Amino acid sequence: MIYRLVGEGAMVLHMAFLVYVAVGGYLAWYRLPALWPHMACALYGLGIALIGWDCPLTDLETWGRERAGQTGLPPGGFIEHYLTGVVYPREHLLTVQLLVALSVAVSWIGALILHRRRQRHSSENRA
């Protein structure tokens, strides 16, 4: 039972991480310091996608599931198992990755623009 919970918990954390990478940068629109942890996660996600780094959550989920008597994740990992071919067609993986990258870029640029506007506005109010 505990191993199944480990596998399921890793799956939930994995999905939360992917959602955070895709849209977490928008939190920086409200609190600029939120940009730093998002930047670290987005860069790690980029490393996984481009360089092929291993994700420890994939290993943890596979470990828990195998010990619970279930099948672990395939060699393609979490995204291939749960998303590609399920949520979007396999041939659109690159499109989805580019859309996520676009979302990250827009969130960061928007955060910096809003931060500069707030700084300008606060300096005008002091004068």
Disulfide bonds with the S-S distance in Angstrom:
none
